Amino acid sequence: MSSPVLRFLRVTLLSALASFLYGVIRSARPRPTPPTTGAASWEPLVEEDPLPTRSGPVTFAAPAGAATDAPSGDASTGWVQPDEDGGCPASHPVKGNEQSKIFHVPGGGSYDRTKAERCYCDEAAAEADGYRKAKR
């Protein structure tokens, strides 16, 4: 081998050895512990009462002053027609898609972008009509 190649290999090997030894010495050295005063410098987190949980179907109350009669639909299955934009009335907030037979509940991942083809009063009515709940 030529002299410049040997010199390069020698410098590279010595650099690698020096880096390795520096890492070993640094990791073996004890680390100083930070001083502690025993008092926190921030306010402690406040424990709040957990929200009450309920089981069973969710029911939605109609807003004050809303009409009590629902839009046209099939009263025997519990669904009504949505408005022309695909929105559901407050009395029937569950959105159903006839082609996929999937329903979306308020707060679901796809609820806001779903155009309803049927609106149900609750999940039980949608399931009774042969729909299944959206996974997200």
C-alpha positions in Angstrom: 0.0 0.0 0.0 1.0 3.5 -0.6 2.1 5.9 2.2 -0.9 8.3 2.0 -3.3 5.3 2.3 -1.5 3.9 5.3 -1.5 7.4 6.9 -5.2 7.8 6.4 -6.0 4.3 7.9 -3.7 5.0 10.8 -5.4 8.4 11.6 -8.9 6.9 11.1 -8.0 4.0 13.5 -6.6 6.3 16.1 -9.7 8.6 15.9 -12.0 5.7 16.3 -10.0 4.4 19.3 -9.9 7.8 20.9 -13.7 8.2 20.5 -14.3 4.8 22.0 -12.1 5.5 25.0 -13.8 8.9 25.5 -17.2 7.3 25.5 -16.1 4.6 28.0 -14.6 7.1 30.4 -17.6 9.4 30.2 -20.1 6.7 30.8 -18.1 5.3 33.8 -17.9 8.7 35.5 -20.7 9.3 38.1 -23.1 12.0 37.2 -23.8 14.8 39.7 -27.3 14.8 41.1 -29.3 18.0 40.9 -29.9 19.8 44.1 -33.3 19.3 45.7 -35.0 21.6 48.0 -38.0 19.4 48.8 -40.6 21.9 47.6 -42.1 22.0 44.1 -41.8 25.2 42.2 -45.2 24.7 40.5 -48.8 24.3 41.6 -49.8 20.7 42.1 -52.4 19.2 39.8 -55.9 19.5 41.1 -57.9 16.3 41.3 -61.4 16.8 39.9 -64.4 14.6 40.4 -64.8 12.2 37.4 -67.7 12.7 35.1 -70.6 10.4 35.9 -71.0 7.5 33.5 -74.2 6.0 32.3 -75.0 2.8 30.4 -77.8 2.3 28.0 -78.9 4.2 24.9 -78.3 7.9 24.7 -81.4 10.1 24.3 -81.3 13.6 23.0 -83.8 16.2 24.1 -85.2 18.6 21.5 -84.1 22.2 21.9 -86.5 24.6 23.4 -88.9 26.0 20.9 -88.3 23.2 18.3 -91.2 21.7 16.5 -92.3 18.4 18.0 -93.4 16.7 14.8 -90.6 15.0 12.9 -90.0 15.3 9.1 -91.5 12.7 6.9 -90.1 9.2 7.1 -91.1 5.7 8.2 -92.4 6.0 11.7 -92.5 2.2 12.2 -88.7 1.9 11.9 -87.9 5.1 13.8 -86.2 7.1 11.0 -86.9 10.3 9.2 -85.7 11.9 6.0 -82.7 14.3 6.3 -82.8 17.8 4.9 -81.5 18.6 1.4 -77.9 19.1 2.7 -77.8 15.6 4.4 -78.2 17.0 7.9 -80.4 15.5 10.5 -82.9 17.2 12.9 -82.0 17.5 16.5 -84.7 14.9 17.4 -83.0 12.3 15.2 -79.2 12.9 15.3 -77.9 9.5 14.2 -77.0 9.5 10.5 -77.5 6.4 8.4 -76.1 5.5 5.0 -78.4 3.2 3.0 -75.8 1.8 0.6 -73.3 0.7 3.3 -75.9 0.1 6.0 -73.6 2.0 8.5 -74.8 4.6 10.9 -72.8 7.4 12.5 -73.4 8.9 15.9 -72.6 12.5 17.0 -69.0 12.9 18.1 -67.8 10.0 15.8 -64.8 10.5 13.5 -66.9 10.6 10.3 -70.1 12.2 11.6 -69.5 15.8 10.4 -68.5 14.8 6.8 -71.3 12.1 6.4 -74.4 13.1 4.4 -77.3 11.3 5.9 -79.8 9.3 3.8 -81.8 8.4 6.9 -81.9 9.9 10.4 -82.5 7.9 13.5 -83.5 8.9 17.0 -81.0 6.6 18.6 -78.6 3.7 17.9 -81.2 1.1 18.8 -83.5 2.3 16.1 -80.7 2.2 13.5 -79.7 -1.3 14.6 -83.3 -2.5 14.4 -83.4 -1.3 10.8 -80.4 -3.5 9.9 -77.6 -0.9 10.2 -74.3 -1.3 12.1 -72.4 1.3 14.0 -69.3 2.9 12.3 -66.0 1.6 13.7 -64.6 5.1 14.0 
